[in-house]
């Protein structure tokens, strides 16, 4: 599976987004879930793995934040890790 993940590193699937990280629950439906999916895609476009992006987003307390705010907070969380 790891080799397959390396081949498809630029593709973020719904399974990647929903994969549990052991942290706070991620939104699973509605606008918040769409925002999280878009934030994960943006973070992976910046070179972070989907796992890193999901982990950073799990630290965001405001689950209803707009996409740009989610990205900013996730980047801040990654800087502090």
N, C-alpha and C positions, 0 to 999 in steps of 0.2 A: 504493500500500500504506500509506503514512503516513496518508492520510486515513481509510482503513479502520481503522487502529490507533487513531486518535483517537476514532472512533465507538465502538469496542469497548474503550475503555481500562479499563473495570471488569471485563472478562472476561479471565481468565488461562487460556490454552489450554495443552495439553501441548506444542505446538510452541513457545510462548513459553518454557516452562520448559526445554526441551531445546536451545534455540538456543545455539550456542557463543558464548562471550564472549572467547575467546582466553586465558583464564586457566586455572586448575587445573580438571581435569575434575569435572563434577557427577555425582553418583550417578545411574545410569540404571534401577535396579531395586531392589526390596525396600523395607524400612522406611525406609532412608536417603533414597531417592527420594521416598517419600510425605512424609517430614518436610520435605524441601526444597520440594516442591510446596505444602505447607501454609504454610511460612514465606514463600514468594513471595506466596501469596494474602493472608496477613496484612500483609505489607509494602505490597502494592498497595492494600489497604484503608486503610492509613495515608497514602496519597497518593503513594507512590513508583511509578515505572513498573516494569513487569516486567523491563525491561532493567537498571534501576538495582538492583532487588532481586537479580537473578541475578548481576550483577557483584559486589555486596557479599557475597553468599553464596559466591562463588568464592574469596573471601579467607579464609573460615572453614577452619581446619585440621582440626578434628574433624568429619569428614563424617558421623559416626554420632551426633552430639549430638541431644538431644531438641528438639522444635520451639521451645519457649520459649528455649532456649539459642541455637539458630540465629538466631532473631530478634534477641536481645540482641547477639550477636556481629556480625550484619550491620549493625545500627544503629551499633554502635561503629566498624565499618569505614567506614561512610558518613560518620561524624563526622570521621574522620581523613583523608578523601579531599580 
